[in-house]
Amino acid sequence: MGCESNDQSQFNCIAARMSRMKLVICAILAIFMLSSPTDAYDPLDPNGNITIKWDVMQWTADGYVAVVTMNNFQMYRQIMNPGWTLGWTWAKKEVIWTMVGAQTTEQGDCSKFKANIPHCCKKTPTVVDLLPGVPYNQQFTNCCKGGVLASWGQDPTAAVSAFQVSVGQAGTSNKTVKLPKNFTLLGPGPGYTCGPAKVVPSTVFLTPDHRRKTQALMTWNVTCTYSQFLASKYPSCCVSFSSFYNETITPCPSCSCGCQNKNTCIRNDSKKLHHTGINTPRKDNTPLLQCTHHMCPIRIHWHVKVNYKDYWRAKIAITNFNYRLNYTEWTLVVQHPNLNNVTQVFSFDYKPVVSYGSINDTGMFFGTKFYNDLLMEAGPFGNVQSEVLLQKDIETFTLKQGWAFPRRVYFNGDECRLPPPDAYPFLPNTANMISATYFTVAAIFCLIAVLI
């Protein structure tokens, strides 16, 4: 609709249009801000996700038997103890008759069943893995690890979990079965967002002798991605720096991981540390931190140790400040341009993380199995250390402007907070070095003159 010709009416019309435009812009920004944290895009692992695959292996009189397989395709983010928790909502009035390799946390109301009682009658079942050591008749392939999943980059064979479920009061063919919806995944805490179930081509299986192929009657996938924004308001680790060319140690920024636990922290010399059960984890995973200025459960320290002619060496130390948690099969990911030419890594295992073709500037460090793959709780043994030797590239190597320090650091898949760039250890000023040299020489001459 056009604006009238007189000045006042035209001004009012333009003002009204601008007001409507502001409302539209605000609505778009609000939608973007609400949706952006769940995008869960990790620039160092852009294709990382957990895929949950349902393979219908058999139709039954009132439903089907399915094998549910959970694959952790994340390069450096694992699921630690107490393990994963999977949930969904049934599309109709389905029940779970039996499960092998997993169990639901609640049975629900099964009072309408007289003879054969289902394993679970809840509309929204919650499933957890079985613990190691359960009887063989309750086990299934890749089950019974307490819900612990290794990262794909660290150990693909341990990055899978599976169980079998028999579903009743459901569809009995590809056309009548209804896919579950509203999938949720805890690993073990929040952070994962799952998309809808999608029917995909049926999974093909090979017989043990590899001479015959069989396939599932029906297959659907659910993809879950991780967002650190959803997992926690604050980071869970921080980074400190030091170097051989500067005596200053750049600490983690104050309250790097938030100071919400400041009132419950314990000093490292407190008598409370001798109390029985001080290291026992809580059901809600509440940490018991050592009192520090950064208040992080984990600190990574990067020290530029030696500068050789053709190589340089850095030392990495990981310290645990949580008295209630140790980290099994931990991972440390570092982004640095010189990681394209790693000569040797001492004490840790190392694997390049090549996310973008020829760009090789990211690497994953993890503990050597049965040696230092367990980071103990806070205390005298709550740290692991290693050194890395890197070959120089003459065109890019420098110790100026903090080049020798990492660009990004991740611990167990969560990005750590780095110090501000202006706080990095810096090379001594050349002019100051010359002035100091002249001052030293002058002092020596004065001392000689006094002695004479």
VMD Tcl script that draws the C-alpha trace (Angstrom):
set ca {
  {0.00 0.00 0.00}
  {1.49 3.39 -1.02}
  {2.06 6.38 1.27}
  {0.00 9.55 0.81}
  {1.55 12.63 -0.74}
  {1.44 15.11 2.19}
  {4.58 15.19 4.36}
  {3.04 14.18 7.70}
  {1.18 11.18 6.28}
  {4.26 10.10 4.33}
  {6.38 10.31 7.52}
  {3.87 8.25 9.51}
  {3.71 5.63 6.75}
  {7.50 5.27 6.58}
  {7.71 5.05 10.38}
  {5.10 2.27 10.42}
  {6.98 0.34 7.74}
  {10.26 0.66 9.64}
  {8.55 -0.57 12.82}
  {7.21 -3.65 11.02}
  {10.66 -4.28 9.50}
  {12.27 -4.15 12.97}
  {9.78 -6.72 14.24}
  {10.58 -9.04 11.33}
  {14.34 -8.67 11.90}
  {13.95 -9.33 15.64}
  {11.89 -12.45 14.94}
  {14.53 -13.77 12.52}
  {17.33 -13.09 15.03}
  {15.34 -14.79 17.81}
  {14.81 -17.91 15.67}
  {18.52 -17.97 14.78}
  {19.64 -17.57 18.38}
  {17.30 -20.32 19.56}
  {18.37 -22.77 16.87}
  {22.11 -22.10 16.56}
  {23.33 -23.94 19.69}
  {21.68 -27.18 18.57}
  {23.42 -27.12 15.19}
  {26.26 -28.89 17.02}
  {28.86 -28.14 14.35}
  {32.41 -28.98 15.41}
  {34.94 -27.46 12.98}
  {37.60 -30.04 13.92}
  {35.20 -32.99 13.49}
  {32.51 -31.78 11.06}
  {31.11 -35.26 10.36}
  {31.19 -36.54 13.95}
  {27.93 -38.03 15.26}
  {26.41 -41.02 17.00}
  {24.25 -43.09 14.68}
  {21.62 -45.40 16.17}
  {20.53 -48.08 13.69}
  {17.43 -50.26 14.08}
  {17.47 -53.47 12.04}
  {14.22 -55.45 12.02}
  {15.41 -59.06 11.87}
  {12.09 -60.88 12.31}
  {8.34 -60.22 12.24}
  {6.36 -61.73 15.11}
  {2.65 -62.33 15.71}
  {2.15 -58.82 17.12}
  {5.32 -56.94 16.24}
  {8.98 -57.47 15.45}
  {12.41 -58.32 16.81}
  {15.05 -55.64 16.14}
  {18.78 -55.27 16.73}
  {19.66 -51.73 17.84}
  {23.26 -50.73 17.15}
  {24.86 -47.53 18.41}
  {27.98 -46.37 16.53}
  {30.09 -43.51 17.85}
  {31.49 -41.86 14.72}
  {33.03 -38.97 16.69}
  {36.78 -38.85 16.21}
  {37.72 -37.79 19.75}
  {34.60 -37.65 21.91}
  {33.79 -40.80 23.87}
  {31.04 -41.70 26.33}
  {32.45 -42.27 29.79}
  {31.11 -44.10 32.82}
  {28.22 -44.25 33.86}
  {27.56 -44.63 30.15}
  {24.87 -43.81 27.62}
  {21.14 -43.57 28.25}
  {18.80 -43.89 25.26}
  {15.15 -42.88 25.21}
  {12.30 -42.52 22.72}
  {8.52 -42.26 22.42}
  {6.47 -45.04 20.85}
  {4.27 -43.99 17.93}
  {1.35 -46.23 19.00}
  {0.79 -48.46 22.05}
  {3.88 -50.63 21.65}
  {5.39 -52.61 24.53}
  {8.77 -54.26 24.95}
  {8.34 -57.99 25.50}
  {12.00 -58.82 26.05}
  {15.47 -57.27 25.78}
  {18.90 -58.89 25.44}
  {22.08 -56.90 26.09}
  {20.31 -53.92 27.67}
  {17.41 -53.08 29.97}
  {14.89 -50.33 30.61}
  {15.21 -48.41 33.85}
  {11.46 -48.73 34.58}
  {8.87 -51.37 33.74}
  {5.86 -49.07 33.82}
  {2.22 -50.07 34.28}
  {1.73 -53.58 32.85}
  {-1.40 -54.39 34.92}
  {-3.57 -55.11 31.88}
  {-1.40 -58.11 30.98}
  {-2.39 -61.32 32.80}
  {-0.06 -64.14 31.78}
  {2.98 -62.98 29.87}
  {4.24 -59.76 31.47}
  {6.26 -57.42 29.18}
  {9.70 -56.14 30.07}
  {8.45 -52.54 29.71}
  {5.03 -50.95 29.12}
  {6.05 -47.28 29.25}
  {5.18 -44.96 26.39}
  {8.62 -43.37 26.79}
  {11.08 -46.15 27.70}
  {14.57 -45.33 28.93}
  {17.25 -47.89 28.04}
  {20.71 -48.43 29.54}
  {23.50 -50.89 28.79}
  {24.11 -53.89 31.03}
  {27.19 -54.05 33.23}
  {30.13 -56.33 32.47}
  {29.88 -59.84 33.90}
  {26.16 -60.45 33.39}
  {25.10 -64.07 32.65}
  {25.72 -65.26 29.09}
  {22.01 -65.70 28.37}
  {21.55 -61.93 28.91}
  {24.46 -60.89 26.68}
  {24.43 -59.72 23.09}
  {27.17 -58.84 20.62}
  {28.94 -55.57 21.61}
  {26.86 -55.22 24.75}
  {27.48 -55.10 28.45}
  {30.17 -52.43 28.78}
  {28.28 -50.27 31.23}
  {27.37 -47.88 28.41}
  {30.98 -46.84 27.81}
  {31.81 -46.03 24.17}
  {35.31 -45.23 22.91}
  {35.80 -42.55 20.27}
  {36.04 -43.68 16.66}
  {39.50 -42.19 16.21}
  {40.87 -43.91 19.31}
  {39.42 -47.43 18.95}
  {36.73 -48.15 16.32}
  {36.14 -51.67 17.65}
  {35.17 -50.27 21.08}
  {33.06 -47.43 19.60}
  {29.98 -49.62 19.11}
  {27.25 -50.90 21.42}
  {24.24 -53.08 20.58}
  {21.21 -54.83 22.04}
  {18.18 -56.82 20.88}
  {14.60 -55.80 21.56}
  {11.34 -57.65 20.95}
  {8.48 -55.19 20.36}
  {4.81 -56.09 20.69}
  {1.49 -54.40 19.81}
  {3.27 -52.92 16.81}
  {3.11 -53.22 13.05}
  {3.96 -56.58 11.53}
  {5.14 -55.44 8.08}
  {7.11 -52.64 6.43}
  {3.85 -50.83 5.69}
  {2.21 -51.09 9.11}
  {5.16 -50.57 11.45}
  {5.42 -47.07 12.93}
  {8.84 -45.63 13.69}
  {9.56 -44.47 17.25}
  {9.99 -40.71 17.66}
  {11.46 -38.06 20.00}
  {14.77 -39.87 20.52}
  {16.99 -38.67 23.36}
  {20.59 -39.58 24.21}
  {22.56 -38.83 27.34}
  {26.28 -39.47 27.10}
  {26.33 -39.61 30.12}
  {25.10 -36.02 30.63}
  {23.22 -33.62 28.33}
  {24.59 -32.24 25.07}
  {23.22 -34.57 22.41}
  {20.34 -33.70 20.10}
  {18.78 -36.50 18.03}
  {17.00 -36.11 14.73}
  {13.93 -38.06 13.59}
  {14.14 -41.73 12.61}
  {14.57 -42.19 8.85}
  {14.04 -45.35 6.84}
  {17.23 -46.31 4.96}
  {18.20 -49.25 2.72}
  {18.19 -52.49 4.69}
  {21.49 -53.49 6.29}
  {23.31 -56.35 4.55}
  {25.05 -59.01 6.66}
  {27.71 -61.57 5.73}
  {27.62 -65.11 7.09}
  {30.68 -66.20 9.11}
  {32.16 -68.00 6.06}
  {31.65 -64.81 3.93}
  {29.92 -66.86 1.23}
  {26.34 -65.69 1.69}
  {24.65 -62.34 2.20}
  {21.49 -61.77 4.21}
  {19.69 -58.53 4.96}
  {17.42 -56.95 7.53}
  {13.69 -56.87 6.81}
  {13.64 -53.13 7.50}
  {16.18 -50.55 8.73}
  {15.94 -47.03 10.09}
  {18.60 -44.66 11.40}
  {18.66 -41.96 14.06}
  {21.51 -39.45 14.07}
  {22.54 -37.65 17.27}
  {24.99 -34.74 17.32}
  {26.75 -33.09 20.25}
  {26.74 -29.43 21.23}
  {28.99 -28.14 23.99}
  {26.59 -25.22 24.46}
  {23.83 -27.62 25.44}
  {26.11 -29.72 27.63}
  {27.26 -26.94 29.94}
  {27.16 -23.21 30.39}
  {30.89 -23.17 31.10}
  {33.94 -24.97 29.67}
  {35.20 -28.06 31.48}
  {38.91 -27.42 30.99}
  {41.44 -24.64 30.58}
  {44.95 -24.17 29.18}
  {48.07 -22.56 30.60}
  {51.35 -21.73 28.80}
  {55.06 -21.36 29.55}
  {58.31 -21.34 27.59}
  {62.07 -21.62 27.95}
  {62.59 -18.07 26.70}
  {60.41 -16.36 29.30}
  {60.20 -16.99 33.05}
  {56.57 -15.89 33.12}
  {53.95 -18.64 33.32}
  {50.66 -17.72 31.68}
  {47.98 -19.30 33.90}
  {44.43 -20.29 33.02}
  {42.11 -17.27 33.11}
  {40.34 -16.78 36.44}
  {37.05 -18.65 36.75}
  {37.66 -20.28 33.34}
  {35.06 -22.94 34.11}
  {32.81 -20.72 36.23}
  {33.11 -20.26 39.98}
  {29.83 -21.92 40.93}
  {31.77 -24.60 42.87}
  {33.94 -22.08 44.73}
  {32.10 -22.58 48.03}
  {32.41 -26.38 47.99}
  {35.99 -26.77 46.77}
  {38.73 -28.32 48.93}
  {42.27 -27.09 49.41}
  {44.98 -29.58 48.48}
  {46.20 -29.65 52.12}
  {42.73 -30.01 53.69}
  {42.18 -32.69 56.35}
  {38.89 -33.56 54.62}
  {40.88 -35.43 51.98}
  {41.59 -38.15 54.56}
  {37.88 -38.81 55.18}
  {36.49 -42.15 53.99}
  {34.47 -41.93 50.77}
  {35.80 -38.54 49.71}
  {36.50 -39.93 46.20}
  {33.15 -41.70 45.78}
  {31.22 -40.28 42.78}
  {27.72 -38.90 43.35}
  {24.68 -40.03 41.38}
  {24.24 -36.52 39.97}
  {27.97 -36.41 39.00}
  {28.53 -33.32 41.17}
  {32.29 -32.63 41.12}
  {34.45 -32.06 44.17}
  {37.14 -29.73 42.93}
  {40.44 -28.66 44.33}
  {40.42 -24.94 45.08}
  {42.10 -23.09 42.22}
  {41.76 -19.67 40.65}
  {40.41 -21.23 37.42}
  {38.05 -23.78 39.10}
  {38.31 -26.25 36.22}
  {38.25 -30.03 36.59}
  {41.02 -30.33 33.99}
  {44.02 -28.13 33.17}
  {46.27 -28.66 30.15}
  {49.71 -27.05 30.31}
  {51.74 -26.48 27.11}
  {55.42 -25.71 27.64}
  {57.74 -24.74 24.78}
  {60.77 -26.63 26.08}
  {63.68 -26.56 23.60}
  {64.55 -24.89 20.32}
  {66.97 -26.93 18.21}
  {68.40 -26.07 14.80}
  {65.95 -28.17 12.77}
  {63.47 -29.22 15.47}
  {61.66 -27.90 18.50}
  {60.13 -29.67 21.49}
  {57.02 -29.02 23.56}
  {55.90 -30.63 26.82}
  {52.25 -31.41 27.54}
  {50.88 -31.96 31.05}
  {47.26 -32.83 31.89}
  {46.18 -32.36 35.52}
  {42.92 -33.54 37.10}
  {41.48 -31.31 39.85}
  {38.33 -33.37 40.45}
  {38.51 -35.62 43.52}
  {35.46 -37.63 42.46}
  {36.28 -38.58 38.90}
  {39.04 -40.31 37.01}
  {39.15 -40.32 33.21}
  {39.42 -43.65 31.38}
  {40.65 -43.59 27.78}
  {40.91 -39.80 27.78}
  {41.62 -37.85 24.59}
  {43.42 -34.55 23.98}
  {43.07 -32.74 20.66}
  {45.41 -29.90 19.73}
  {45.31 -27.62 16.70}
  {48.70 -26.17 15.67}
  {50.14 -25.54 12.18}
  {53.34 -27.50 12.92}
  {51.44 -30.72 13.71}
  {51.76 -31.48 10.00}
  {55.34 -32.54 10.74}
  {55.39 -34.49 14.00}
  {58.67 -36.39 14.38}
  {58.06 -38.23 17.66}
  {55.61 -38.30 20.56}
  {56.87 -39.59 23.89}
  {54.63 -41.41 26.44}
  {51.34 -40.70 24.59}
  {49.86 -42.28 21.48}
  {49.21 -39.88 18.63}
  {46.97 -39.79 15.59}
  {46.46 -36.97 13.05}
  {42.92 -35.61 12.72}
  {42.57 -34.62 9.07}
  {39.14 -33.04 8.74}
  {39.65 -31.06 5.53}
  {41.60 -33.04 2.96}
  {45.17 -31.80 2.77}
  {44.99 -29.54 5.86}
  {46.90 -31.43 8.53}
  {47.11 -29.06 11.50}
  {45.23 -31.08 14.15}
  {46.26 -34.11 16.16}
  {44.78 -36.34 18.85}
  {46.86 -37.45 21.83}
  {45.67 -40.29 24.04}
  {47.12 -42.57 26.67}
  {49.03 -45.75 25.93}
  {46.86 -48.73 26.89}
  {47.63 -50.17 30.33}
  {50.25 -47.45 30.91}
  {48.72 -43.98 31.15}
  {45.28 -44.27 29.52}
  {43.77 -43.72 33.00}
  {43.95 -40.17 34.40}
  {43.51 -40.60 38.14}
  {41.44 -38.34 40.39}
  {42.93 -35.16 41.86}
  {45.96 -35.80 44.01}
  {49.60 -36.82 43.66}
  {48.81 -39.26 40.81}
  {46.22 -37.11 39.07}
  {48.34 -36.08 36.10}
  {49.86 -37.45 32.89}
  {52.69 -35.93 30.87}
  {54.37 -36.28 27.52}
  {56.61 -34.45 25.07}
  {56.33 -33.96 21.33}
  {59.21 -33.35 18.91}
  {58.37 -31.39 15.77}
  {60.42 -30.66 12.68}
  {60.64 -27.01 11.69}
  {59.36 -25.51 8.49}
  {61.85 -22.70 7.80}
  {59.20 -20.61 6.04}
  {56.70 -20.63 8.90}
  {58.47 -21.42 12.18}
  {58.90 -18.58 14.65}
  {58.81 -18.03 18.38}
  {57.33 -14.56 17.97}
  {53.74 -13.53 18.75}
  {52.82 -16.81 20.43}
  {53.15 -18.88 17.26}
  {54.50 -21.89 19.21}
  {51.28 -22.23 21.26}
  {48.12 -24.11 20.21}
  {45.21 -22.44 18.40}
  {42.62 -24.79 19.93}
  {42.65 -27.46 22.62}
  {39.97 -30.08 23.34}
  {39.85 -32.53 26.24}
  {37.45 -35.47 25.89}
  {35.73 -33.65 23.07}
  {35.06 -30.37 24.91}
  {36.91 -27.22 23.88}
  {39.11 -25.72 26.59}
  {39.45 -22.05 27.41}
  {42.76 -20.52 26.33}
  {44.44 -17.46 27.85}
  {44.03 -14.18 25.95}
  {46.71 -13.74 23.24}
  {48.21 -10.66 24.88}
  {49.06 -12.78 27.94}
  {51.13 -15.37 26.05}
  {54.82 -15.66 27.00}
  {56.70 -13.30 24.70}
  {60.24 -13.20 23.40}
  {62.52 -10.82 25.35}
  {62.78 -7.44 23.64}
  {66.07 -7.12 21.71}
  {66.63 -3.56 22.90}
  {66.12 -4.63 26.48}
  {68.59 -7.50 25.98}
  {71.22 -5.10 24.61}
  {70.63 -2.66 27.45}
  {70.91 -5.47 29.97}
  {74.15 -6.64 28.36}
  {75.68 -3.14 28.50}
  {74.55 -2.78 32.13}
  {76.14 -6.14 33.03}
  {79.44 -5.23 31.35}
  {79.47 -1.83 33.05}
  {78.80 -3.45 36.45}
  {81.70 -5.87 35.91}
  {84.08 -3.01 35.06}
  {82.95 -1.08 38.14}
  {83.51 -4.16 40.35}
  {87.00 -4.64 38.90}
  {87.81 -0.94 39.53}
  {86.69 -1.24 43.17}
  {88.76 -4.35 43.71}
  {91.83 -2.73 42.23}
}
mol new
graphics top color blue
foreach p $ca { graphics top sphere $p radius 0.5 }
foreach p [lrange $ca 0 end-1] q [lrange $ca 1 end] { graphics top cylinder $p $q radius 0.2 }
display resetview
